[in-house]
Amino acid sequence: MSEYEIGRLIFLVMLGTALVVAFAINHRQSLNRSLQHAVVWALIFLAVIAGIGLWEDVRDQVLPRQAVFADQGRVEVPRSPDGHYYVTLDVNGAPIDFVVDTGATGVVLSQKDAEASGLPMNELVYLGRAMTANGEVRTAPVRLDTMALGPIVDRNVPAWVNEGDLDRSLLGMAYLQRWDRIEITRGELILTR
């Protein structure tokens, strides 16, 4: 420790001592109750600090993420707690979160994701129709310049923009069929090229 750090430490200890003494003097009538409140707040503070410190260790369990093994041409996607598989791809350079949907024919972008990927929203023509769990919606055909999953890049990918409310974009079979192998094993979706 440098002399400056030692001086700072002495100052902080003296300041802390002064605060504790002032608190004890001001609350001497109800010191027991005040100490109980102080202990509760100290425990809350420690729990928050512990939660922040442990977040790195538990984040992968709470929010599982995909792993790309470029040298093997493989992507592993863990099943999320809700049972779905979520994949983040760069669409025209913008990171877009997709839910893997083997029941969807194509790649379907939400309005928000289509805008984020730089598609000209005012030029879209909603000529298509798609049946969803919520009924029929109109769709606009588009071509995505690039869809990248790690270093694996697909170009000129046909997709659709959903005119209705779509919480998350769908990664359907038109994209999944570009992979040589699709496997679900031990809670992981494995894509191989």
Secondary structure, 3 states (H helix, E strand, C coil): CCHHHHHHHHHHHHHHHHHHHHHHHHCCCCHHHHHHHHHHHHHHHHHHHHHHHHHHHHHHHHCCCCEEEHHHCEEEEEECCCCCEEEEEEECCEEEEEEECCCCCCEEECHHHHHHCCCCHHHCCCCEEEEECCEEEEEEEEEEEEEEECCEEEEEEEEEEECCCCCCEEECHHHHCCCCEEEEECCEEEEEC
